[in-house]
Amino acid sequence: MSEKSKIADELIRAYWGEMETVMNYVAHSVNLDGVRAEEIKKILIAEVTSEMTHAQTLAKRVKELGSQTPGSEAFRSVQKTLQPSSDTTDVVHTIKGVIKAEKEAVELYRSIIKLCEGKDYVTQDLCIRLLADEEAHLSTFEGFLKEYTP
């Protein structure tokens, strides 16, 4: 497998992560109930746009590398902790799920950055920018969690 193919495969993995995050953020932003949930819901709706932009950016780069972004039949859910709770007032569950998903995105972007070192500076730069966004999202939700835990 060529380096370009390896990089494209990892970008596709990141693409699926962003798409699954969009689905779960939409679900949480609709399902959560209660006064304490309102701020989280607003942030999640805003994050949907950001995560979708990430997915589109990744898909475009996959194409530029000579590969194709797969359609929905190739999708496999992996974000177990980001699934909505049956308790629609469990804001902490949502916050912890977001933190886990953002940490996984941060780890994946860091690994792609390393994979690209000396081989693909365009993809590396793209992933550095996405990493910055994910770290900011992570920091926001870690701050929210402080409100709910001593």
Secondary structure, DSSP 4 states (H G I P E B T S, - for coil): --HHHHHHHHHHHHHHHHHHHHHHHHHHHHH--SGGGHHHHHHHHHHHHHHHHHHHHHHHHHHHTT-----GGG-----GGGSPPSSTT-HHHHHHHHHHHHHHHHHHHHHHHHHHTTT-HHHHHHHHHHHHHHHHHHHHHHHHHHHH--
